[in-house]
Amino acid sequence: MSKKLLIIILLVSVAINLGVIFTFGYNLWQEHNFRRGHGPGPDMMGPMPDWRHSPLRYELNLTDEQIEKLNIIQEEMQPIMSLSMQEMLKTRKELVTLWMESETDSTKADSLFQKLTTAQIEMEKQMLTHLKKISEVLTPEQRKRLFTFFERGPMSPKMAPGAMRPGKGEIR
């Protein structure tokens, strides 16, 4: 009886240790991806990923020359978008501070909501300009595929991580 109990305790211990090891490994892997530019930074934008790592590279069948041009456009856009996002985060923090007060000043809240809305509109305008620059680099067929991508939404199951077959330009 004690041997069985010892074996069960040993197996549970091994299972717990493996769980801890995999958890730490996964966290290190996520941190590594973040440091390589895959994921949001403190301003919620983070570095924008290189087009070489984008699923759209395969969806649009981009050439190396196009990737280089798109990366330059992306680098130009990064600081602009980052500033807009920082402004929005600052305004949201002001709103949270306002909400935490015992009596909320509705005039101040309305002013902050207006400021947040204006910042969001400006960011959308910047994105439209950015997308126009991107589309200038693409062929008519690639533009059509990009528009289809945006129509169905970047979070559709077909564009989920791992949905692309690198090098084949196909969606599963």
N, CA and C of each residue as an Amber inpcrd file, in Angstrom:
protein
   516
   0.8150000  -1.1860000   0.0000000   0.0000000   0.0000000   0.0000000
   0.8620000   1.2550000   0.0000000   1.9030000   1.2880000   0.7880000
   2.7570000   2.4640000   0.8540000   3.5410000   2.6710000  -0.4370000
   3.8560000   1.5760000  -1.1550000   4.5540000   1.7100000  -2.4400000
   3.6390000   2.3930000  -3.4580000   2.3680000   2.0000000  -3.4780000
   1.4130000   2.5960000  -4.4010000   1.2420000   4.0840000  -4.0860000
   1.1390000   4.3950000  -2.8230000   0.9990000   5.7860000  -2.4090000
   2.2290000   6.5900000  -2.8090000   3.4020000   6.0350000  -2.6170000
   4.6510000   6.6980000  -2.9890000   4.7140000   6.9260000  -4.4980000
   4.2800000   5.9380000  -5.2830000   4.2930000   6.0640000  -6.7410000
   3.3020000   7.1500000  -7.1820000   2.1310000   7.1840000  -6.5740000
   1.1260000   8.1960000  -6.9110000   1.6630000   9.5910000  -6.5910000
   2.2630000   9.7460000  -5.4180000   2.8370000  11.0430000  -5.0280000
   3.9480000  11.4360000  -5.9920000   4.7620000  10.4910000  -6.3820000
   5.8560000  10.7620000  -7.3240000   5.2920000  11.2040000  -8.6800000
   4.2570000  10.5300000  -9.1800000   3.6580000  10.9010000 -10.4630000
   3.0200000  12.2890000 -10.4070000   2.3220000  12.5840000  -9.3070000
   1.7280000  13.9130000  -9.1500000   2.8270000  14.9710000  -9.1130000
   3.9070000  14.6830000  -8.4050000   5.0360000  15.6250000  -8.3230000
   5.6420000  15.8670000  -9.7030000   5.8260000  14.8050000 -10.4720000
   6.3780000  14.9390000 -11.8230000   5.4310000  15.7750000 -12.6910000
   4.1260000  15.5120000 -12.5800000   3.1440000  16.2650000 -13.3670000
   3.1870000  17.7480000 -13.0060000   3.2500000  18.0620000 -11.7290000
   3.3170000  19.4640000 -11.2880000   4.5970000  20.1150000 -11.7980000
   5.7160000  19.4300000 -11.6820000   6.9930000  19.9830000 -12.1560000
   6.9700000  20.2370000 -13.6600000   6.4060000  19.2900000 -14.4210000
   6.3090000  19.4950000 -15.8730000   5.4130000  20.6830000 -16.1940000
   4.3190000  20.8190000 -15.4580000   3.4350000  21.9630000 -15.6550000
   4.1460000  23.2750000 -15.4040000   4.9280000  23.3330000 -14.3350000
   5.6830000  24.5460000 -14.0080000   6.7230000  24.8310000 -15.0870000
   7.4260000  23.8040000 -15.5230000   8.4650000  23.9840000 -16.5530000
   7.8420000  24.5020000 -17.8520000   6.7250000  23.8970000 -18.2810000
   6.0640000  24.3520000 -19.5090000   5.5280000  25.7760000 -19.3650000
   5.0220000  26.1050000 -18.1990000   4.5210000  27.4630000 -17.9670000
   5.6490000  28.4830000 -18.0880000   6.7780000  28.2130000 -17.4380000
   7.9180000  29.1270000 -17.5440000   8.4300000  29.1990000 -18.9750000
   8.4870000  28.0650000 -19.6470000   8.9350000  28.0480000 -21.0380000
   8.0350000  28.8740000 -21.9330000   6.7320000  28.7290000 -21.7450000
   5.7710000  29.4970000 -22.5360000   5.9260000  30.9910000 -22.2620000
   6.0650000  31.3690000 -21.0000000   6.2420000  32.7870000 -20.6610000
   7.5220000  33.3530000 -21.2630000   8.6050000  32.5940000 -21.2250000
   9.8550000  33.0510000 -21.8490000   9.6790000  33.2060000 -23.3560000
   8.9680000  32.2670000 -23.9750000   8.7270000  32.3330000 -25.4060000
   7.9140000  33.5780000 -25.7500000   6.8780000  33.8800000 -24.9540000
   6.0640000  35.0730000 -25.1840000   6.9030000  36.3360000 -25.0220000
   7.7390000  36.3680000 -23.9960000   8.5960000  37.5350000 -23.7740000
   9.5710000  37.7120000 -24.9300000  10.0990000  36.6010000 -25.4340000
  11.0120000  36.6580000 -26.5690000  10.2920000  37.2380000 -27.7870000
   9.0570000  36.7970000 -28.0440000   8.2870000  37.3370000 -29.1760000
   8.0260000  38.8210000 -28.9930000   7.7160000  39.2420000 -27.7680000
   7.4710000  40.6550000 -27.5020000   8.7300000  41.4710000 -27.8010000
   9.8830000  40.9870000 -27.3550000  11.1290000  41.7270000 -27.5720000
  11.5180000  41.7820000 -29.0430000  11.0870000  40.8010000 -29.8230000
  11.3700000  40.7970000 -31.2580000  10.4090000  41.6940000 -32.0180000
   9.4330000  42.2830000 -31.3180000   8.5270000  43.2000000 -31.9910000
   7.1880000  42.5990000 -32.3390000   6.8460000  41.4700000 -31.7340000
   5.5560000  40.8540000 -32.0070000   4.6580000  41.0390000 -30.7990000
   3.9750000  42.1590000 -30.7430000   3.0600000  42.3810000 -29.6350000
   3.1220000  43.8020000 -29.1500000   2.1410000  44.2010000 -28.3610000
   2.0600000  45.5830000 -27.9260000   3.0860000  45.9340000 -26.8640000
   3.5280000  47.1690000 -26.8980000   4.4460000  47.6820000 -25.8880000
   3.6830000  48.4760000 -24.8570000   4.3790000  49.2500000 -24.0470000
   3.7290000  50.0100000 -22.9920000   2.7050000  51.0100000 -23.5090000
   2.8560000  51.4760000 -24.7370000   1.9010000  52.4340000 -25.2860000
   0.7920000  51.7220000 -26.0640000   0.7090000  50.4170000 -25.9250000
  -0.2830000  49.5550000 -26.5600000  -0.0540000  49.3950000 -28.0660000
   0.9150000  50.0400000 -28.5930000   1.2030000  49.8580000 -30.0090000
   2.3830000  48.9140000 -30.1550000   3.4340000  49.2020000 -29.4120000
   4.6320000  48.3950000 -29.5400000   5.2250000  48.5820000 -30.9220000
   6.3290000  47.9320000 -31.1730000   6.8850000  48.0210000 -32.5100000
   5.9790000  47.2770000 -33.4880000   5.7760000  47.8760000 -34.6410000
   4.9490000  47.2080000 -35.6400000   5.7740000  46.0940000 -36.2640000
   5.1650000  44.9390000 -36.4640000   5.9220000  43.8130000 -36.9980000
   6.4050000  44.0530000 -38.4180000   7.5190000  43.4530000 -38.7180000
   8.1020000  43.4810000 -40.0470000   7.1540000  42.7510000 -41.0060000
   7.0340000  43.2360000 -42.2200000   6.1500000  42.6010000 -43.1990000
   6.5960000  41.1810000 -43.5310000   7.8600000  40.8750000 -43.2590000
   8.3310000  39.5070000 -43.5160000   7.6400000  38.5020000 -42.6010000
   7.1420000  38.9660000 -41.4550000   6.5030000  38.0830000 -40.4740000
   4.9810000  38.1730000 -40.5210000   4.4500000  38.9280000 -41.4550000
   3.0100000  39.1360000 -41.5410000   2.3450000  38.0260000 -42.3510000
   1.1850000  37.5520000 -41.8840000   0.4490000  36.5800000 -42.7020000
   0.0570000  37.1620000 -44.0550000  -0.0530000  38.4950000 -44.1150000
  -0.4010000  39.1240000 -45.3820000   0.6900000  38.9560000 -46.4330000
   1.9100000  38.7200000 -45.9870000   2.9910000  38.4910000 -46.9400000
   2.6270000  37.3410000 -47.8710000   2.0720000  36.2930000 -47.3090000
   1.7140000  35.1170000 -48.0960000   0.3660000  35.2970000 -48.7840000
  -0.5540000  35.9360000 -48.0900000  -1.8900000  36.1730000 -48.6500000
  -1.7880000  37.0330000 -49.9130000  -0.8890000  38.0230000 -49.8910000
  -0.7500000  38.9440000 -51.0210000   0.3570000  38.5250000 -51.9820000
   1.1390000  37.5140000 -51.5980000   2.2550000  37.0450000 -52.4190000
   3.2200000  38.1980000 -52.7290000   3.7070000  38.8330000 -51.6550000
   4.5660000  40.0120000 -51.7950000   5.9640000  39.6400000 -52.2630000
   6.5470000  40.5120000 -53.0790000   7.9330000  40.3340000 -53.5060000
   8.8480000  40.9470000 -52.4440000  10.1220000  40.6280000 -52.5110000
  11.0880000  41.2030000 -51.5570000  11.1420000  42.7240000 -51.6800000
  11.0560000  43.2140000 -52.9030000  11.0810000  44.6600000 -53.1310000
   9.8680000  45.3400000 -52.4880000   8.7020000  44.7270000 -52.6310000
   7.5030000  45.2740000 -52.0070000   7.6220000  45.2550000 -50.4820000
   8.1640000  44.1810000 -49.9530000   8.3280000  44.0630000 -48.4920000
   9.2160000  45.1820000 -47.9690000  10.2930000  45.4670000 -48.6890000
  11.1890000  46.5490000 -48.2560000  10.4660000  47.8900000 -48.2520000
   9.7090000  48.1660000 -49.3180000   8.9560000  49.4310000 -49.4000000
   7.9020000  49.5090000 -48.3000000   7.2110000  48.4040000 -48.0520000
   6.1740000  48.3740000 -47.0180000   6.7760000  48.5530000 -45.6230000
   7.9610000  47.9970000 -45.4010000   8.6270000  48.1770000 -44.1050000
   9.0040000  49.6400000 -43.8770000   9.4070000  50.3290000 -44.9340000
   9.7410000  51.7630000 -44.8210000   8.4800000  52.5550000 -44.4640000
   7.3740000  52.2420000 -45.1320000   6.1000000  52.9080000 -44.8310000
   5.7110000  52.6310000 -43.3820000   5.8890000  51.3930000 -42.9500000
   5.5550000  50.9920000 -41.5800000   6.4020000  51.7720000 -40.5670000
   7.6930000  51.9130000 -40.8460000   8.5890000  52.6490000 -39.9410000
   8.2010000  54.1170000 -39.8450000   7.7470000  54.6950000 -40.9530000
   7.2950000  56.0940000 -40.9410000   6.0240000  56.2490000 -40.1140000
   5.1660000  55.2570000 -40.1610000   3.8760000  55.3300000 -39.4880000
   3.9800000  55.0740000 -37.9900000   4.9430000  54.2710000 -37.5820000
   5.0640000  53.8590000 -36.1780000   5.0500000  55.0340000 -35.1910000
   5.9150000  56.0430000 -35.3360000   5.9090000  57.1190000 -34.3400000
   4.6040000  57.9250000 -34.3340000   3.9870000  58.0790000 -35.4950000
   2.7300000  58.8290000 -35.5820000   1.6310000  58.0950000 -34.8160000
   1.5130000  56.7910000 -35.0730000   0.4900000  55.9970000 -34.3960000
   0.7760000  55.8860000 -32.9020000   2.0300000  55.7740000 -32.5640000
   2.4090000  55.6600000 -31.1590000   2.0300000  56.9230000 -30.3820000
   2.2690000  58.0870000 -30.9760000   1.8890000  59.3460000 -30.3200000
   0.3810000  59.4390000 -30.1340000  -0.3650000  59.0410000 -31.1500000
  -1.8300000  59.0650000 -31.0420000  -2.3030000  58.1300000 -29.9330000
  -1.7200000  56.9410000 -29.8800000  -2.1110000  55.9740000 -28.8650000
  -1.7520000  56.4740000 -27.4640000  -0.5920000  57.1000000 -27.3270000
  -0.1970000  57.6410000 -26.0210000  -1.1710000  58.7290000 -25.5670000
  -1.5970000  59.5600000 -26.5060000  -2.5640000  60.6140000 -26.1830000
  -3.8910000  60.0110000 -25.7220000  -4.3250000  58.9710000 -26.4050000
  -5.5740000  58.3160000 -26.0150000  -5.4510000  57.6550000 -24.6420000
  -4.3200000  57.0130000 -24.3780000  -4.1140000  56.3770000 -23.0690000
  -4.0840000  57.4100000 -21.9460000  -3.4650000  58.5460000 -22.2240000
  -3.4070000  59.6260000 -21.2320000  -4.8240000  60.1170000 -20.9070000
  -5.6340000  60.2860000 -21.9390000  -7.0120000  60.7420000 -21.7390000
  -7.8200000  59.6920000 -20.9790000  -7.6040000  58.4180000 -21.2990000
  -8.3240000  57.3500000 -20.5820000  -7.9310000  57.3310000 -19.1040000
  -6.6660000  57.5760000 -18.8070000  -6.2330000  57.6320000 -17.4060000
  -6.9290000  58.7840000 -16.6790000  -7.0620000  59.9200000 -17.3640000
  -7.7830000  61.0530000 -16.7710000  -9.2300000  60.6810000 -16.4920000
  -9.8380000  59.9240000 -17.4020000 -11.2160000  59.4780000 -17.2020000
 -11.3330000  58.5490000 -15.9930000 -10.3940000  57.6310000 -15.8700000
 -10.4040000  56.7190000 -14.7270000 -10.2720000  57.5060000 -13.4280000
  -9.3740000  58.4770000 -13.4150000  -9.2070000  59.3230000 -12.2280000
 -10.5060000  60.0580000 -11.9230000 -11.1500000  60.5410000 -12.9400000
 -12.4170000  61.2520000 -12.7670000 -13.4980000  60.3150000 -12.2140000
 -13.5630000  59.0940000 -12.7310000 -14.5600000  58.1390000 -12.2700000
 -14.3400000  57.7300000 -10.8150000 -13.0790000  57.7620000 -10.3760000
 -12.7560000  57.3420000  -9.0040000 -13.1400000  58.4130000  -7.9790000
 -13.3700000  59.6340000  -8.4360000 -13.7750000  60.6970000  -7.5200000
 -15.1890000  60.4190000  -7.0130000 -15.4850000  60.8950000  -5.8000000
 -16.8020000  60.6310000  -5.2100000 -17.9230000  61.2630000  -6.0280000
 -17.7020000  62.4650000  -6.5250000 -18.6890000  63.1150000  -7.3930000
 -18.0350000  63.3890000  -8.7380000 -18.6430000  62.8320000  -9.7790000
 -18.0820000  62.9820000 -11.1240000 -18.5550000  64.2910000 -11.7360000
 -17.5740000  65.0440000 -12.2300000 -17.8660000  66.2960000 -12.9250000
 -18.2540000  65.9390000 -14.3650000 -19.5510000  65.9960000 -14.6740000
 -20.0280000  65.5700000 -15.9960000 -19.5070000  66.4670000 -17.1150000
 -19.2950000  67.7320000 -16.8400000 -18.7530000  68.6300000 -17.8630000
 -17.3240000  68.2150000 -18.2140000 -16.5370000  67.9160000 -17.1890000
 -15.1510000  67.4550000 -17.4050000 -15.1640000  66.1100000 -18.1330000
 -16.0790000  65.2060000 -17.7400000 -16.1820000  63.9010000 -18.3920000
 -16.5320000  64.0750000 -19.8650000 -17.4960000  64.9280000 -20.1660000
 -17.8770000  65.1790000 -21.5580000 -16.7020000  65.7200000 -22.3630000
 -15.9280000  66.5910000 -21.7370000 -14.7500000  67.1620000 -22.3880000
 -13.7210000  66.0600000 -22.6940000 -13.5130000  65.1630000 -21.7280000
 -12.5620000  64.0680000 -21.9340000 -13.0710000  63.0830000 -22.9940000
 -14.3800000  62.8070000 -22.9870000 -14.9420000  61.9300000 -24.0190000
 -14.7560000  62.5470000 -25.4010000 -14.9610000  63.8430000 -25.4990000
 -14.7810000  64.5400000 -26.7690000 -13.3230000  64.4710000 -27.2180000
 -12.4280000  64.6740000 -26.2740000 -10.9920000  64.6030000 -26.5680000
 -10.6170000  63.2000000 -27.0500000 -11.1590000  62.1790000 -26.3860000
 -10.8930000  60.7920000 -26.7600000 -11.4590000  60.4780000 -28.1440000
 -12.6530000  60.9500000 -28.4110000 -13.2890000  60.7350000 -29.7150000
 -12.4940000  61.4140000 -30.8200000 -12.0560000  62.6330000 -30.5760000
 -11.2530000  63.3620000 -31.5660000  -9.9430000  62.6260000 -31.8430000
  -9.2920000  62.1280000 -30.7890000  -8.0390000  61.3870000 -30.9620000
  -8.2770000  60.1070000 -31.7660000  -9.3880000  59.4210000 -31.5060000
  -9.7110000  58.2020000 -32.2440000  -9.9590000  58.5100000 -33.7180000
 -10.6650000  59.5970000 -33.9880000 -10.9260000  59.9910000 -35.3790000
  -9.6130000  60.3110000 -36.0870000  -8.7320000  61.0320000 -35.4170000
  -7.4280000  61.3620000 -36.0110000  -6.6210000  60.0990000 -36.2960000
  -6.6820000  59.1490000 -35.3830000  -5.9540000  57.9010000 -35.5720000
  -6.5130000  57.1330000 -36.7710000  -7.8230000  57.1350000 -36.9190000
  -8.4440000  56.4720000 -38.0730000  -8.0510000  57.1610000 -39.3740000
  -7.9780000  58.4770000 -39.3730000  -7.5260000  59.2140000 -40.5610000
  -6.0880000  58.8420000 -40.9080000  -5.2440000  58.7400000 -39.8780000
  -3.8470000  58.3490000 -40.0960000  -3.7640000  56.9410000 -40.6690000
  -4.6270000  56.0520000 -40.1690000  -4.6380000  54.6840000 -40.6890000
  -5.0600000  54.6640000 -42.1540000  -6.0430000  55.4840000 -42.5120000
  -6.4830000  55.5450000 -43.9010000  -5.3410000  56.0230000 -44.8020000
  -4.6390000  57.0540000 -44.3590000  -3.4800000  57.5510000 -45.1160000
  -2.4230000  56.4510000 -45.2490000  -2.1900000  55.7570000 -44.1530000
  -1.2160000  54.6610000 -44.1380000  -1.6330000  53.5580000 -45.1150000
  -2.8990000  53.1830000 -45.0910000  -3.3760000  52.1360000 -45.9940000
  -3.3200000  52.5680000 -47.4580000  -3.5360000  53.8530000 -47.7090000
  -3.4100000  54.3670000 -49.0860000  -1.9660000  54.2120000 -49.5750000
  -1.0030000  54.5500000 -48.6980000   0.4120000  54.4010000 -49.0650000
   0.7490000  52.9380000 -49.3210000   0.2050000  52.0630000 -48.4900000
   0.4510000  50.6320000 -48.6740000  -0.1200000  50.1690000 -50.0090000
  -1.3350000  50.5840000 -50.3170000  -1.9690000  50.1270000 -51.5540000
  -1.2340000  50.6210000 -52.7960000  -0.5080000  51.7360000 -52.6860000
   0.2620000  52.2470000 -53.8260000   1.4160000  51.3120000 -54.1860000
   1.8900000  50.5380000 -53.2130000   2.9960000  49.6100000 -53.4400000
   2.4940000  48.3060000 -54.0680000   1.2190000  48.0190000 -53.9030000
   0.6470000  46.7460000 -54.3380000   0.1650000  46.7850000 -55.7820000
   0.1040000  45.6100000 -56.3740000  -0.4820000  45.4710000 -57.7070000
  -2.0040000  45.5140000 -57.5590000  -2.7430000  45.7230000 -58.6710000
  -4.2130000  45.7310000 -58.5720000  -4.7800000  44.4350000 -57.9540000
  -4.2200000  43.2950000 -58.3100000  -4.6950000  42.0200000 -57.7560000
  -4.4040000  41.9490000 -56.2440000  -3.2250000  42.3990000 -55.8360000
  -2.8810000  42.4010000 -54.4160000  -3.7920000  43.3500000 -53.6380000
  -4.1060000  44.5150000 -54.2460000  -5.0220000  45.4620000 -53.5990000
  -6.3850000  44.8190000 -53.3690000  -6.8540000  44.1270000 -54.3780000
  -8.1520000  43.4540000 -54.2790000  -8.1280000  42.4420000 -53.1310000
  -7.0580000  41.6850000 -53.0270000  -6.9410000  40.6930000 -51.9440000
  -6.8460000  41.3690000 -50.5800000  -6.1610000  42.5190000 -50.5190000
  -6.0600000  43.2620000 -49.2590000  -7.4390000  43.7740000 -48.8400000
  -8.2010000  44.2970000 -49.7770000  -9.5470000  44.7840000 -49.4670000
 -10.4300000  43.6320000 -48.9840000 -10.2830000  42.4680000 -49.6090000
 -11.0430000  41.2880000 -49.1760000 -10.6660000  40.9190000 -47.7430000
  -9.3880000  41.0100000 -47.4340000  -8.9090000  40.7280000 -46.0730000
  -9.5920000  41.6530000 -45.0640000  -9.6660000  42.9450000 -45.3830000
 -10.2880000  43.8990000 -44.4630000 -11.8010000  43.7330000 -44.4080000
 -12.4030000  43.3110000 -45.5080000 -13.8450000  43.0880000 -45.5070000
 -14.2320000  41.9650000 -44.5510000 -13.4690000  40.8860000 -44.5760000
 -13.8250000  39.7630000 -43.7070000 -13.2680000  39.9440000 -42.3010000
 -12.3500000  40.8850000 -42.1360000 -11.8330000  41.2160000 -40.8100000
 -10.5530000  40.4680000 -40.4910000  -9.5940000  41.1740000 -39.8890000
  -8.3060000  40.5570000 -39.5890000  -8.3850000  39.4680000 -38.5240000
  -9.4840000  39.4010000 -37.7790000  -9.5940000  38.3880000 -36.7320000
 -10.4620000  37.2100000 -37.1740000 -10.7410000  37.0980000 -38.4710000
 -11.5520000  35.9820000 -38.9430000 -10.7650000  34.6830000 -38.7570000
 -11.4620000  33.5430000 -38.6410000 -10.7720000  32.2740000 -38.4280000
  -9.7500000  31.9560000 -39.5050000 -10.0120000  32.4270000 -40.7290000
  -9.0660000  32.1390000 -41.8070000  -7.7430000  32.8830000 -41.6320000
  -7.7340000  33.9690000 -40.8600000  -6.5080000  34.7370000 -40.6680000
  -5.9430000  34.5550000 -39.2610000  -6.4580000  33.5890000 -38.5320000
  -5.9530000  33.3410000 -37.1850000  -4.5070000  32.8850000 -37.2600000
  -3.7320000  33.0960000 -36.1640000  -2.3440000  32.6430000 -36.1680000
  -2.2750000  31.1590000 -36.5280000  -1.3690000  30.8340000 -37.4230000
  -1.2050000  29.4570000 -37.8450000  -2.0880000  29.0770000 -39.0240000
  -2.9540000  29.9800000 -39.4580000  -3.8470000  29.6700000 -40.5620000
  -3.1150000  29.7440000 -41.9010000  -2.0310000  30.4900000 -41.9390000
  -1.3030000  30.6580000 -43.1970000  -0.3590000  29.4820000 -43.4230000
  -0.1740000  29.1710000 -44.6590000   0.8160000  28.1700000 -45.0280000
   1.9830000  28.9170000 -45.6510000   3.0280000  29.1960000 -44.8860000
   4.1450000  29.9820000 -45.4090000   4.6660000  29.4230000 -46.7250000
   4.8220000  30.3240000 -47.6680000   5.3990000  29.9660000 -48.9490000
   4.3730000  29.5050000 -49.9700000   3.1780000  29.1900000 -49.5260000
   2.1600000  28.6820000 -50.4460000   1.1660000  29.7680000 -50.8360000
   1.0350000  30.8260000 -50.0100000   0.1040000  31.8980000 -50.3140000
  -1.3420000  31.4330000 -50.2370000  -1.5860000  30.3960000 -49.4480000
  -2.9370000  29.8570000 -49.3430000  -3.4290000  29.9510000 -47.9200000
  -4.7310000  29.9770000 -47.7950000  -5.3510000  29.9510000 -46.4860000
  -5.9880000  28.5990000 -46.3070000  -5.8240000  28.0250000 -45.1340000
  -6.4290000  26.7140000 -44.8520000  -7.9250000  26.8060000 -44.8180000
